[in-house]
Amino acid sequence: MFLERVNQKTGEREWVVAQEDYDMAQELARSRFGDMILDFDRNDKFLEGLKTTIPEKKKENGDGLVHVLDIGTGTGLLSLMAAREGADKVTALEVFKPMGDCARHITGCSPWAEKITVISERSTDVSQIGGTAADIIVAEVFDTELIGEGALRTFKEALQRLAKPGCRVVPSSGNVYIVPVESHLLKMFNTIPRINGGEDEHPLGTCSGTASVFDVQLSELETHEFRELAEPIVAFKFDFENEEKIIYNESFVREAIAHTSGTIDAIMMWWDIDMDGKGETFIDMAPRWKNPKHYAWRDHWMQAVYYLPDKKCVEKAQKFEIICNHDEFSIWFSDVGKDSTRSYCVCGLHSMLSRQTVYHINEMFEDQSFRAEVDRLSSGLNVVTVGEGSFVGLLAAKTAKTVTIIEPNERFRDIFHKYVLYYNMKNVHIVEKVTHLIEKPDIVIAEPFYMSAMNPWNHLRFLYDVEILKMLHGDDLKVEPHLGTLKAIPECFEDLHKIAADVNTVNGFDLSYFDRISTKARAATDAIVDEQSLWEYAGTVKGEPVELLTFPVDGRILSRKCVGKMDNMQSSNGIPIWMEWQFGDLTLSTGLLSTSESRKPCWNKGYKQGVYFPITNLQNESSINLNALFDKSSGDITFQFKKFDVQSGN
């Protein structure tokens, strides 16, 4: 078995052979099913749907027998619900084998074991389900876009091949809603970065970006960060119970009236699903500020943001139209009178970078303090910049004598060449490798930023570039940033910890076997530190930042180890981890930017942060040890979290 890994020293993706005893359950532990299982609103609404449809079908069927097909069973929770509510036979399908094995064990140990059969196959690959077709289909095959996990084909083919005529589906239907908004913040996640910030700047020509979904926790947007330009519009209605009405490719023109003037910088989207076909029980994905009374937090589904291919302005009271399109798996939007086919990035930037990184570059260009420090450090000097996809060299060109951008990514070299030509930067040169630098520069500057980095400490690849440069040009070569620090802080998240929480008993069903295999898998590996955009998740910090490791940028790379003590853990459920860099006179944080008087943290939106969720045997400890080890041979950091030893002090 092969596993893909990123070489943290080079950024290259490599395939490694897994050990013979590699446990696929580790993949289950890393998949973070926890918050889906602990989504009690979801669970209760699915249960209500089954409570309605099973008695109806029993009454309708002459023999009173009901067969339920559970597609994508996961832990088997919905199958257990169906059996308890009176289904005579339940067939559960789960394509992910470790999850299917888990469901087989959980249902097999339940009082309804004889009713439930678990099959480890995809529903579209199954030709028959035990002799009798299904009377009811229950399926949780949704994602942020509603249809992105193949819900349309799943329901259509299941109705055609695996179900009886008149089969009920839980949920029966779904609606997709959109709201056009004006928002400088959301615009920053899509706009091609402009060095001077002018709307008329087009360094990469005209590009509409990519039509792909931007899933985000819209509930964490402050209301002053956007303006709704119209009331929610129903973009799509999906009938999951009628195979003839399930169409893979559709376009609709939807009309709205602007209740204020503005520019449509983004389109917010969410959906709801009708669980019983009566219009009484819904799972509603509207953000908290839109549905405060019935809002339910979840991370396995989110809200979404899309962008129109072209700029569109509306005036108050104006009627305007938006074309709403979907294919089998995705949704996109366009303006009337324009090409409604799915747009693709033609500039190369959007197709290479995450939305978060596009935001980071735009935010860097708008950060006047950072730009002033780059100007000061570069003034009149021969500057070299290192990174992968880092735009800092373009900023240095303003005051530097010369700038050499070392960019290993060929596509980014092309992008930077376009910027250099557009802004007439005659003092900028671009090379591929640090070894291609012939003359000694006056200073090396970096953010540091490397596109292949998954978490903040992966940017330590910067140290290896500096090591080579100092070997070639001497130890006296000046470098900024001159120091990196790995930091951590205890935090009490309102909800995010649920993705790693034990599920125990859910809706009266014992699912603790899922906890046992997940905990065992997590304990068998280095601590699992998730990468999360923490600005999307509410919480309060419960202490001050703790320094774990420091990295002087002096050209000498040493393995480093620390044993840090994290206090206040009894009131915390997570430990965010990030890097800070001393850049001239500035401190650049990839994580915590500030803390309010109420201890609410402000996290950098341009980076993902690391976050560790304590496993079961650490959750009641007041203090724990955080061991961090930087291995110079791999360029990576591994973490261990242990109980604090009072006698030894560590």
PyMOL commands that set and color helices and strands:
alter all, ss='L'
color gray80, all
select helices_A, chain A and resi 25-30+34-37+40-60+77-84+97-108+123-125+151-161+184-187+218-220+223-225+243-245+349-352+355-366+368-378+392-396+410-422+434-436+456-473+496-500+512-523+534-536+569-571+616-618
alter helices_A, ss='H'
color red, helices_A
select strands_A, chain A and resi 2-6+13-17+67-71+89-93+116-119+134-139+163-170+173-182+214-216+227-228+233-239+250-257+262-263+266-274+282-284+303-306+313-314+319-326+331-335+382-386+402-406+428-431+443-445+478-480+483-488+491-493+505-506+509-510+529-532+539-541+546-552+560-566+575-583+586-589+592-595+601-603+609-612+624-631+636-643
alter strands_A, ss='S'
color yellow, strands_A
deselect
rebuild
show_as cartoon
